[in-house]
């Protein structure tokens, strides 16, 4: 019997976000996401999560209308319909933090939420966890990394958040101690590109002293020139597990990679399949941070992973400010991909307990999340939390994340830092 999509609901939500600093500015007080619910005529519902920017959500809603009556197993057809709805549009997210925008990346970003929801439906129909639809688990739990940020103690005019300030090496080490103690993380990533490179080198060295032997990473989001990138790589030889996006573009990364003593990682210069051949040809990267939100979903991410394995490129996973539906999808994906060689990124600690999924399905133990065993994604919506976060979206006054504009409210001359140092 053919199953049909009978309804799709798209609910924008907002949740509190701390003032986390990066190379483009600072996080606003509210993070935005879109929650997608796909229902079928046989009574099943699948969940997806996507970006919450207004322009992106408009395309998600348009695609939702076009998908009514389609078969949730016919993902090729769904992908075609989504691409037709997106047309030639290009929508960028995160202001360069996830690489340049393109039409393919835009269409893939819209499609991914529907693909995850349809796979959730397929898993529920089969009575199997979603990981089984991706080839089965190669690990029962997925390690995640402590994700450190330089940050203010509070949003200007607001109360101090539970994490406090982190604006120097001591503050970064204190933040790391808290996250490792609370979650059991076994590796650490620092978001850089905020202060001059020597200050961030000092923070990494302080982390290495405080956590001897723990894998460390530094991600300045292309804030450095190739020359500075090489100098920092040399300074941190034997300290970093990998150096992520020190400079911009495949050419710039290749220039640094040829002289760097540690692998270079990216979620900025390789963000669509078209970018992989030139990156491989130039030897630009050693680690790719996959992200199903803009790689076109979970199945396409496994295809990219297979290509990376062929060319000897290792994998980690990129994270944006996200909720539990995304964390569940990330966990199923990483559990099914053999060559996820490094702990994955996650923003979950920065949510401070806020979520739209019911508690209990996703737990951190020794820095890892066990793969949910219930059918599909293995998570269910907390309807009260969803309603509250939707109301926050309606009241927060933010319709598009803009770290730079928010920073300029307090520092009018602020400029994003691409090849700045």
N, C-alpha and C positions, 0 to 999 in steps of 0.2 A: 504494500500500500504506500503510495506517495504521500509524504508529509509536506505541508505547506506552512510558510511563515504567515501567521494571521494577524500579528500586531508587533509593533516596535515602539518602545518608549525611550526617549532621550531626556535625561534629567541632569541639568547642570548643577554642580555643587561647589561650595567653597568651604575651606577649612583653614584654621589658624596656621600661619607660617612664620617662623622666627626671622629676624633680620640677618640672613645669611649672605655673606659677601662673596663676590666672584668678579671675574674680569670685565663684566658688563655692568656691574652696579651692585644692587642689593635686593633681596627678595622683598616683595610687598607683604603687608600683614595678612593677606589672604591668598592661598593657592587655589587654583581653579581646575576642576576635572569634569568630565562628562560621563555619566553612567548610562549604559545602553542595556536595555532588556529586550530580548527577542523571544516572542511567544509563537508556538505552533498550534495548528488546529487539533493536535492530539494531546494538548494540555501541558506540554513541557515549556520551560523558560530557561534561556541561556543568558549569561551576564558578560558584558564587556566593559572596559574602561578606556577612556581616551582623553585627549587634551580638552581644556575648558574654555579656550579663547573663542570669542563670539564668531569670528569668521570661520573657524574650523567647525564649530557646532552647527552653523548654518548648512555647511556641506554634508555633515553627518545626517541632519534632519532631511535634507533633500534626498539623500541616498536611501534613507529609511523608507520614505514613501515609495521609491522605485522598487524596493525589495519585497514589498507585500505580495504574497502569492507564490514566491519562489520556494524552491526546495532547500532546506538548510544543509543538505548534503552536497548540493551543487555549487561548491565554492568557486569554481572557475566562472560560472555564470554570474554569481554574485560579484566577483571581482570585476567582470566586464561591465556590469550595470553601475557599479560604483565609479569606475573610470569614466563612463559616459556622463554621469552626474557631475563629476569634478571638472570635466572638460579640460580647458587649458589653464585652469587656475593654479597659482603658486601661492601657498600660504606658509610663512616661516614661523618657527616656534623658538622660544628661548633665546632669540636675539644672537644667534651665532653659536650658542653653547652646544648645539647638536648639529653643527655643520650647515652648509648653505642649503637654502630651499630650492626645490625643483618640482616640476609637475609630477614626476614619478613619485617623489617622496610625499607629496601632498596626497595623491590618490592612495598610495600605500598606507598612509596614516589614517585616512578615513576607513579604508577597508579593514584594517587590523582589528578594530573593535567589533565589527560584525563577524569576522572570522573566529575570534575567540568565543563569542557568544554562540555561534553555530557549533563549534567544537564542544562547548559545554553541553549543548543539547544532545549532540551525538553520544557523548560519554554517558549522559543520564539515560538515554534510550538503550544503550548497550549494557548499562550497569557497571561501567568500567571507569576508573579515573582517567582524566584527560591524557596523562603521560602515556597511557597505553596506545592512544591514537597516534602518538608521535614515534612509536617504535618500542615503547617500554622503557622502564627506568634502568639506568646504568648506575645510579646512586639513590639511596633511600632518603637522603637529606641533602640540601643544597647549602654550602657555606656562603655566608655573606661577609662583607667587610665593614668595619667601622668607617663611617664617612664623615670626616672632620671638615669644619668650615671656620674660617675667620668670621667673627660675628660681633655685632653690637650687643650690649646687655639687654636692650629693649628697642622696639620701634620708637622713634622720637615722639614724646608725648604720651607713651603708653607705659604700662607696668613692666618691670623686669621679668623676662621669661625664666623658666626653671633652669635653663642651661647657663645663663649669665654671659658675660663678655669673654671673647677669646681674640685678642689682638696682638699677642706676642707668643714666643715659644712656651712660656709658663702656662698661658691660657690654653694653648693647643694641647699641651700634655695633660692638663687637668680635664679637658673635655674628653680626651682619649681614655683616661683612666675611668671616667664615669661610664662611657659607652661599653668599654671592655668589661667592666664589673657588672653592668646591668644586662648585657646581652651575650657575653662570652666570646666576642669576636676574636678571631685568630689572625687577622691582618688589618691594616690601617691604610686609608687613603686620605690625603689632604688636598682640598680644593685650594689651589694657589691662584696666581695671577692678580693678587690683591695688593701685595707689598713688593718693594724691590726684591729681586731674586736672592740677594745675600740674606735678607731677613727670612725668607722662606727656606733657604738652605739651613739656616740656624734652627728653624722649627723642626725640620726633618731630622737633623742631628740630635735634637733634644728628644724626639720620639724614639730614635734608635737607642739612645742611652737609657730611656725609661722602659723600653720594651725590647730588650736584647733578643735578637734572633727572629723577631716578628717581621713578616713581609710588609714592606712599606711602599707606597706609591705617592706620586705628586702629579697633580693635574692643573697646570696654569691656563688651560683653555686658549692656547696659541698667543699668550701675552708677550712672548719673547721673540727676538730675532733668531735666525739660525745660529749666529755666532754665540749669542748668550746661551742658547739651548745646549750647545756643545760644552761650553764652560761649566754650566750647572751639572750636566751629565758627568763630566770628569770629576767635579767636586764631590759628587754623590756616588761615585763608583764603589761598588761593594755595599752600598747602603740601600739602594732602591731595588725593588722587585722589577718594576718597569717605570718609565717616564711617559706620561700620557699627554699627547697633543701639546708639546712645548712650543711649537710654531705652527704657522698656518699653511695649508695646501699640501698636496702630494709632493710637489717639487721641493718645498721647504723641508718637509719631513724626511724625504729621501736624502737631502743634503746632511741633515743631522744624523740620520740613522747610519750613514756611512762612517761616521766618526764617533758614535756613541758606544760606550762600553756596556750599556744595558739595552734591552729591547724597548722600542717605542710602541705605545698603544694609541688607539684612536677611536673616537666616536664622532669626529668632526671632518676628517678628510676622506673617509670612506663611509658614505651614508646611503648609497644605493648600489645595486649590483654593477652598474656601469663603472663605478669607481675602482672596483677590485682589480681588473686587468692592469691598468697603469700603475696602481700601487704595488702589485706583485712585480711588474717589470722593473720598477725603480727600486725595489727593496725598501719601500718607505715605512713599512710597519711590521712588527713581530707579534702584536696582539690586537685583535679586533674586539671592541665592546659592542656586542649585538644588542639590539633593542627592538622587540617585536612591534612596538608602537609605530615605528616608522620604517621597519623592514617589510611591512606587509603581512604581519601576523606570525603565528607560531610555526606553521609548516614552511613558509618561505625562509624563516630564520634557520630552521634545520637544514635547508638546502644551502644557505650561505655557509653554515658551519661545515658542511661536507666539502664545499669548495675550499674553505680555509684549511681544512685538514689535508687536502691534496697538496696545497702549496706550503705546508709547514707553518701556517699562521695559527697561533694559539688564541684562545677566547676567554673573555670575561663578559660581563653584562653591564650595560649602562643603566642608570637610574635617573628618573626625574622625580619631582614631588608627586607622590602617587598614593593610592589607597590599596585596600586589601585585595580587590579583584585583580589589580595589576600584579601584586606580590604573588598571588596564587598562580597566575599565568606564567610569571617569570620562573617560579619554582618548578612547575611542570616542565617548562622548556629546558631549563638547565639540568634537570634530572634526566632528560632524554638525550642529551648531547654529550657524547663521550669526550670531546676535546674542549669542554669548558675547563681549562687548566688552572684558572685563578678564581678566587672567591669573587662573588658578584657584588656590585654596588647596590645599595638600597637607602632610600630616605626614610624608611619606616620609623626610626627613633625620633626623627624630627616632627612626626605627627603627634607625639606625646599622647598616644592612646586614642586619637580621633580616627574613626573608620566608619564605613558604610556596611561592612560585613559583620555578621554575628560573631561574637567572641568564641574562641576555642579551636577553630580549624587551623589557624596559623600561629605557631609558637616558635620562638627562638630558643634553642638549647645549644650551648657551646658554640654560639655564633652561626648556627645553621637552622634552616626551617625544614622540617620533615615534609615529604610530599603528601598532600592530603589523600586519604584512601577512599573517600566517598566518591560516588560517580561524578563525572565531569570535572569542573574546577574544584569541587569539594567545599565551596563556600556558599553561604546564603545571605541575602540582604537583611540588614537590620532596618526595617521600614521606618521606625521612629528616627533613627540616626539619619537616614536618607532624607526624610522630610525636614529635619532640622538643618542639615547642610544645604538643602535647596533654599530654604528660607534665608540662610546666611548669604547665599549667592545673590538672591534678589536684593538684599539690603547692603551688601558690601561696597557697591559702587565701582567695582572693577569688572571689566569685560575682556581684558586682554592683559596677560602678564607683560610688564615692561620694567625690567630691573633698572635700566638706564634712566628712564623718566622719573622713577621713584627716587633714585639717588640724587638726581638734579634738583629735587625739591629741597634738599638740604645742602647740596654742594653744586650750585648752578653751573660751575665751569667743568664739571666732571666729564671726562671722555672715556668711552670704552677702550680697553687696552688690547689691541691686536698688534703684535710685533712692536710693542711700546718700549720694552726694555731690550 
